[in-house]
Amino acid sequence: MSGLRLPPGGISVCPECGRRVGGRRELLRSPRRVRWARLALAAGLALAAAYPYARSGRWVRHLPTVVLAATERLPPHWRPARVRRELESRLYSGVDETSQSVMIPRLIADLRADDRGGNALRAVWLLTSFGEAAVPALERSLASDDWQERHLAAAALADIPGYEPVDAMLRVCVEGLRDDSLPYESAGRGRRYLTYSGILNARTGTIYLAHHADQAAPFLERGLESDDPQQRLLCAVVVAYTGPERLRDEAVAVFLPCLRDNKAPGDAVIAAPALYRLGGLAEPHLRALAGSGDRQERRLAARVLAQFDLDRRIRALPPGTPGLPPDDHRIIADLTSLHFGSLR
């Protein structure tokens, strides 16, 4: 058909097959099946050449970090081990804000109690390392209906440098003073064991609240009336060291029963220094315990009172007296030095 001439309408009909064509060029095209076969052959050859490269896993190193971060949204069994290892190595050196924004929703979900061990602790570490970028999502988690999510979000926020707590943060910190399951992750459905998280929410919460006692005063006041003995005691500790004066009488009332020889381990070790901190407010109550029938209560009250008397004699000495100890020689001024015993 090399001599084919097109009619004025631009369409010609092949006399052999009846195909309608608009020009000679269309007659030179390969049939569709032949074209697909050629493409399939080319793709097969390319894959055969790339197979050793794909098997080696070297291609993972060339993936953008944001693509690796997007795999956080996939179920763990769908993510190749090489992809997980590559992402972890990049996380140690820091990732960009776009990758962080992709990962944060998945990490927030990992804070909840589930059937996976260790994922919540990893999420806390990563969200803390993201800093201010993770703050909005973590603050939303403070209102979660999942207990573990609330308290791990508070632990992450407390470790972010420069973070200024909102009321919800302080409310969760006071809630965390209760005798709960932390430092172990909660057992989700199907879990047969607990994972140690290392997050001691009662200890760290007490120290954190001591730095924000005035702002947390409404929550501390409710905590002093809690039905949980550990929460009452630690709220009283915060009040005794840095809390508002209007709550200190209530704190004294919480500490006094702790001096007795009871079944609560370590409460007397916490209560005695706190009563010393309260000074004149506690002294009349301690002197009333001189005739107590409980030996431990009587001895601890006597030790605190002896320290009060020693302080008065020291203050009566002239300034510059040789061997004069500093004013705070027996005061536990820093809560980090307080012995919490078995409290978590």
C-alpha positions, 0 to 999 in steps of 0.5 A: 500500500505504498502507493496509497493515496488518501481521498479528500476526506482523509480516510482510506479503507484497506482493500485486504483487511477493511481497516480504516486509516487516516494516513500511511503512518498508521499502517506502519504501527505494530499491532497492540498485542505486539507493543504490549509484548515488547513492553513486558519483555523490556520490563522483565529484563529491567527487573532481572537486572535489578533483582540482585540490587532489590534483594540486597536492600541497598535501595532502602538507603535512597528512599526519602525520609518522609517515605520511610516515615509514612510506613509508620502508619502501616501494621508492623507485619507489613513493614520490611525489617530493612525499612524499620531499621533504616528509619530507626537509624535516621530517627537517632540523627533527627528527622525533618518537620514534614517527616515528624508530622507524618509520624506523630499520629501513629506515635500518638496511637501507640501511647494507648494500651494495646497488645504490643509490648514496648511500642508506647515507650518508643513513642514517648521517646520519639515524641519527646525528641520531636519537641514543640512539633509534638506538643499540640498532639500530646496536649490533645492526648491529655483528654483521652479516655485511655488512662495509659495514653494520658499519662504517657503523654504527660510524661513526654510533655514534662521532658520537652524543654521550655514547655509551659503546662496547661491546666490539663497537664497539671490535672493529669500529673495530680491524677498520676500520683495515685497508686497505679500500674506505672512504671509498667505498660497497661496490659491490652487485649491479648497481652500475657505480660507487662513491659517495664516503661521506666516512667515513674509517674508518681515520683516525677509528677511530684517533682514536676508539680512542685515547680508549678504548685501555684498553678496546680493548687486547685488540683492539689486541693482536690488531691488532698481529699482523695480516696487514694492514700498515696495521692493524698500523701504526695499532694501534701508533699508538694504543698509542704515544699512549694505549695500555697500556705492556705493548704498547709494545715490540710497537709499537716493533717495528711502527714500525722497519721503517716508517722504511725507504724502502719502497713504503708511502706515508706510513708513515714520516711516522706512525712517526717521531713515534710513536717519539718519543712512545715515548721511552726504549723506542725510543731504543736501537733508533734508535741501532742504525740509525746505520749503516743502508744505507737513507738514509731510515731513517738520516736519520729515526732521526737526527732523532728522536735529535737531538730526544731530545738537545735535550730533555735539554739543555732540561731541564738549563737552570734554570727560567725561562730566557729563550726556553725552549720548553714541555715538549711543543714537539715532541710531537704530543700530539693525534692529530688533528694527525698526518699520515696521508698516504694512509691512509684 
